[in-house]
Amino acid sequence: HLCLIQKPLLNGLFQQCYLSSWTAANHAKTVLQSPNDLMKNQNESAVIICSHKIQDYNRMLWYKQSQDMSGLKFMGYLFTNENIEPEFINKIQMQGDAKKNATLTINNLTPQDSAVYFCAAYYTVI
């Protein structure tokens, strides 16, 4: 899980975003997110790494939970290519091999990006 919390600097002229993550494990099915902590300024980009070693899981999904706890927003998923929801098309990028690892890049950080971000691994039966 990734928490993005905005904090003003002492002089009040600039703001920073603080990110932290933690991992939940389900015995043999573990999905990891990193880094654990990350400090970013507004207008910078943040990169979240998601990885797993779950056989046959070939898709990575990303979700955002805003600070008002209004529920999870589906941001998109990575399969053979990125599939981003319209609301996030100009905001995020997804890259990697969804069978093992992927990155989520959040561009031009603003206070509206303050949220908890979730990565999930999934499989598709064809």
LOVEX-84197 format. One line per field, with one value per residue: residue in one letter; z, x, y of N, C-alpha, C in turn; chain. Coordinates in steps of 0.001 Angstrom, whole numbers, plus 500000, padded with zeros to 6 digits. Each point is the difference from the previous one (the first is absolute). Example, Ala and Ser with C-alpha at 12.3 -4.5 7.8 and 13.67 -1.06 7.14 Angstrom:
residuo c(a; s)
n.pz c(507800; 499280)
n.px c(513190; 499650)
n.py c(494310; 501050)
ca.pz c(500000; 500060)
ca.px c(499110; 500820)
ca.py c(501190; 501190)
c.pz c(500000; 500730)
c.px c(500900; 499230)
c.py c(501200; 501090)
cadena c(A; A)
***
This chain:
residuo c(h; l; c; l; i; q; k; p; l; l; n; g; l; f; q; q; c; y; l; s; s; w; t; a; a; n; h; a; k; t; v; l; q; s; p; n; d; l; m; k; n; q; n; e; s; a; v; i; i; c; s; h; k; i; q; d; y; n; r; m; l; w; y; k; q; s; q; d; m; s; g; l; k; f; m; g; y; l; f; t; n; e; n; i; e; p; e; f; i; n; k; i; q; m; q; g; d; a; k; k; n; a; t; l; t; i; n; n; l; t; p; q; d; s; a; v; y; f; c; a; a; y; y; t; v; i)
n.pz c(500000; 499375; 500937; 499406; 500865; 499755; 500109; 500568; 499303; 500764; 498836; 499774; 499369; 500497; 499341; 500903; 499333; 500991; 499564; 500412; 500103; 499975; 500381; 499359; 500775; 499033; 500979; 499065; 500141; 499731; 500177; 499477; 500793; 499230; 500577; 501162; 499710; 499656; 499901; 499568; 499141; 500138; 499001; 500967; 499677; 500255; 500322; 499796; 500656; 499182; 500840; 499320; 500582; 499735; 499913; 498708; 500946; 499104; 501041; 499910; 501078; 499763; 501286; 500131; 501264; 499734; 500474; 499238; 499643; 498852; 500116; 499391; 499324; 499033; 499987; 500008; 498932; 500305; 498717; 498738; 500373; 500157; 500932; 499715; 501140; 499303; 501228; 499766; 498788; 500354; 500946; 499511; 500268; 499292; 500565; 499209; 500615; 499744; 499347; 500203; 499219; 500623; 499307; 500989; 499008; 501053; 498964; 500071; 501087; 500445; 500763; 498812; 499897; 501053; 500181; 500154; 499508; 499329; 500078; 498983; 500252; 498746; 499768; 498736; 500014; 499026)
n.px c(500863; 499563; 500558; 499280; 500786; 499277; 501212; 499613; 500900; 501056; 500562; 499299; 501160; 500494; 499597; 500012; 500224; 499436; 500754; 499158; 500566; 499098; 500396; 499021; 500096; 499724; 500767; 499662; 498963; 501209; 499481; 501125; 500008; 500693; 500676; 500632; 500942; 499346; 500891; 498927; 500449; 499143; 499254; 500512; 500695; 499098; 500900; 499002; 500701; 499436; 500150; 500066; 499860; 498795; 500125; 500012; 500453; 499203; 499424; 500333; 499266; 499613; 499940; 499121; 500368; 499129; 500506; 498964; 500777; 499782; 500982; 500150; 500943; 499451; 501339; 500103; 500403; 500980; 499896; 499684; 499131; 500210; 499074; 500063; 499349; 498965; 499536; 500763; 499476; 499792; 499698; 499723; 501016; 499775; 501037; 500532; 500382; 498732; 500740; 500792; 500126; 499724; 499976; 499619; 499937; 500012; 499573; 500826; 500614; 498761; 499378; 499398; 501306; 499731; 500471; 499281; 501108; 499198; 500861; 499469; 500316; 499818; 499177; 500228; 498829; 500687)
n.py c(498830; 501024; 500723; 500893; 500647; 501047; 500568; 501144; 500663; 500226; 500327; 498900; 500191; 498889; 498970; 499025; 498925; 499358; 499016; 499091; 498817; 499040; 498819; 499435; 498944; 499158; 499565; 499131; 500802; 500466; 501194; 500463; 501067; 500831; 500992; 499783; 500879; 501096; 500981; 500653; 500901; 500998; 499590; 499244; 498929; 499077; 499086; 499150; 499095; 499152; 498971; 498869; 498820; 500439; 498690; 500258; 500825; 500565; 500540; 501298; 500183; 501255; 500340; 500984; 500218; 500973; 501135; 500322; 498957; 500624; 499161; 498846; 500662; 499308; 499921; 498690; 499316; 499177; 499719; 499916; 500930; 501294; 499902; 501293; 500180; 500513; 499928; 498934; 500112; 501235; 499132; 498791; 499181; 498902; 499389; 499069; 498894; 500053; 499115; 501065; 501064; 501130; 501121; 500785; 500876; 500814; 500691; 501039; 499552; 499862; 500903; 500034; 499877; 500749; 498776; 498917; 499460; 499194; 499024; 499364; 498745; 499627; 499030; 499726; 499431; 499453)
ca.pz c(500000; 499906; 500541; 499494; 500893; 499726; 501187; 499624; 500560; 501032; 499453; 499421; 498581; 499241; 500710; 499688; 500123; 500697; 499613; 500690; 499581; 500798; 499250; 500634; 499429; 500136; 499947; 498802; 499004; 500530; 499071; 500691; 499474; 500545; 501226; 501251; 500251; 498899; 500152; 498695; 499916; 499018; 498589; 499681; 499740; 500975; 499386; 500914; 499405; 500474; 499509; 500557; 499401; 500011; 498711; 499171; 500146; 498836; 499920; 501199; 500079; 500920; 500582; 500790; 501030; 500397; 501437; 500573; 500186; 499269; 499261; 499088; 498584; 499128; 499147; 498783; 500188; 499068; 499522; 498963; 499906; 501057; 499763; 501008; 500019; 499417; 501005; 500362; 498799; 499965; 501340; 500379; 499017; 500525; 499175; 500561; 499664; 501043; 500512; 501118; 500612; 499256; 500674; 499817; 500111; 500169; 499511; 500429; 501270; 500548; 501207; 499653; 499905; 501349; 500046; 500177; 498721; 500165; 498865; 500143; 498934; 499596; 498857; 499024; 499395; 498602)
ca.px c(499137; 500807; 499329; 500563; 499478; 500635; 500373; 500646; 501313; 499973; 499798; 498665; 500013; 499991; 499406; 500585; 499138; 500669; 499431; 500483; 499268; 500169; 499657; 499155; 500280; 498986; 500769; 500814; 499686; 500471; 500223; 500824; 500094; 501120; 500797; 499261; 499842; 500463; 499631; 499977; 499438; 498935; 500387; 500913; 499358; 500229; 499995; 499679; 500333; 499179; 500558; 499470; 500512; 498846; 499899; 498812; 499423; 500541; 499407; 500156; 498977; 500322; 498844; 500285; 499017; 500238; 500052; 498650; 499590; 498742; 499994; 501115; 499838; 500812; 500814; 500314; 500742; 501056; 499905; 501029; 500287; 499295; 498592; 499776; 498668; 500042; 500312; 501417; 500827; 501078; 500579; 500818; 500525; 500267; 500977; 500554; 499469; 499001; 500167; 500948; 500137; 499490; 500140; 498995; 500583; 499016; 500690; 499571; 499295; 499215; 499283; 498957; 500615; 500149; 499094; 500608; 500019; 500041; 500330; 499483; 500321; 498775; 500199; 498922; 499780; 499578)
ca.py c(501170; 501194; 501175; 501242; 501029; 501276; 500769; 501259; 500290; 501034; 501341; 500060; 500326; 498761; 498884; 498708; 498831; 498905; 498720; 498811; 498810; 498793; 498800; 498992; 498682; 498961; 498759; 499811; 501021; 501267; 501105; 500987; 501358; 500761; 499982; 500152; 501434; 500836; 501401; 500659; 501343; 500186; 500040; 498909; 498713; 498934; 498675; 498914; 498712; 498886; 498741; 498749; 498765; 499105; 499318; 500214; 501338; 500690; 501335; 500823; 501035; 501094; 500687; 501196; 500345; 501387; 500259; 500059; 498602; 499851; 498743; 499765; 500320; 499164; 500855; 499282; 498762; 499651; 498620; 500034; 501429; 500726; 500310; 501038; 500601; 501349; 501027; 499966; 499867; 500990; 500081; 498849; 499060; 498665; 499299; 498779; 498685; 499753; 498640; 500029; 501321; 501150; 501285; 501041; 501332; 501071; 501194; 501338; 499831; 501107; 499569; 499040; 498677; 499461; 498855; 498686; 499304; 498554; 499148; 498641; 499057; 499315; 499112; 499969; 498692; 500186)
c.pz c(500000; 500477; 499508; 500794; 499732; 501294; 499552; 500625; 500987; 499435; 499307; 498508; 499116; 500828; 499560; 500149; 500623; 499653; 500882; 499583; 500982; 499224; 500827; 499305; 500262; 499763; 498715; 498953; 500562; 498864; 500783; 499302; 500647; 499224; 501247; 500299; 498849; 500212; 498633; 500128; 499014; 498619; 499627; 499681; 501110; 499277; 501083; 499261; 500649; 499418; 500681; 499297; 499977; 498605; 499355; 500202; 498954; 499829; 501313; 499929; 501025; 500415; 500812; 501003; 500519; 501506; 500637; 500182; 499281; 499189; 499082; 498586; 499222; 499032; 498658; 500308; 498911; 499650; 498943; 499681; 501104; 499557; 501100; 499867; 499522; 500984; 500278; 498796; 499970; 501317; 500306; 498785; 500719; 499046; 500689; 499450; 501118; 500567; 501195; 500685; 499081; 500788; 499664; 500195; 500074; 499676; 500587; 501283; 500464; 501282; 499706; 499854; 501372; 500199; 500418; 498665; 500238; 498685; 500277; 498807; 499731; 498848; 499109; 499410; 498595; 499454)
c.px c(500904; 499196; 500719; 499364; 500741; 500263; 500645; 501386; 499883; 499720; 498652; 499971; 499912; 499333; 500678; 498961; 500812; 499294; 500555; 499151; 500225; 499433; 499119; 500249; 498847; 500693; 500828; 499773; 500321; 500205; 500721; 499924; 501188; 500122; 499125; 499698; 500596; 499496; 500123; 499424; 498844; 500615; 501054; 499190; 500343; 499897; 499777; 500280; 499149; 500583; 499341; 500669; 498895; 499818; 498639; 499318; 500660; 499474; 500253; 499017; 500424; 498721; 500472; 498872; 500347; 499942; 498621; 499390; 498682; 499921; 501199; 499631; 500934; 500743; 500307; 500762; 501046; 499832; 501087; 500389; 499219; 498583; 499562; 498593; 500096; 500406; 501498; 500941; 501162; 500749; 500982; 500526; 500223; 500953; 500409; 499364; 499043; 500081; 500941; 500069; 499486; 500291; 498803; 500722; 498863; 500734; 499420; 499172; 499324; 499336; 498914; 500541; 500244; 498958; 500769; 499870; 500208; 500367; 499430; 500445; 498757; 500331; 498765; 499919; 499463; 499447)
c.py c(501227; 501183; 501237; 501124; 501291; 500749; 501311; 500105; 501145; 501387; 500160; 500278; 498760; 498925; 498721; 498915; 498881; 498705; 498901; 498821; 498872; 498841; 499084; 498667; 499050; 498662; 499950; 501081; 501376; 500997; 501083; 501349; 500680; 501315; 500125; 501459; 500786; 501415; 500677; 501400; 500014; 500122; 498963; 498748; 499021; 498666; 498954; 498695; 498921; 498719; 498808; 498829; 498948; 499407; 500257; 501355; 500881; 501421; 500737; 501150; 501040; 500713; 501197; 500204; 501389; 500162; 500051; 498612; 499697; 498707; 499895; 500411; 499094; 500909; 499346; 498729; 499836; 498532; 499866; 501442; 500708; 500331; 500955; 500560; 501451; 501099; 500116; 499998; 500988; 500102; 498882; 499247; 498674; 499302; 498708; 498748; 499623; 498585; 499955; 501358; 501094; 501266; 500876; 501319; 501003; 501294; 501277; 499944; 501282; 499514; 498968; 498577; 499380; 498911; 498763; 499283; 498511; 499326; 498614; 499165; 499161; 499057; 500029; 498602; 500225; 498705)
cadena c(A; A; A; A; A; A; A; A; A; A; A; A; A; A; A; A; A; A; A; A; A; A; A; A; A; A; A; A; A; A; A; A; A; A; A; A; A; A; A; A; A; A; A; A; A; A; A; A; A; A; A; A; A; A; A; A; A; A; A; A; A; A; A; A; A; A; A; A; A; A; A; A; A; A; A; A; A; A; A; A; A; A; A; A; A; A; A; A; A; A; A; A; A; A; A; A; A; A; A; A; A; A; A; A; A; A; A; A; A; A; A; A; A; A; A; A; A; A; A; A; A; A; A; A; A; A)
***
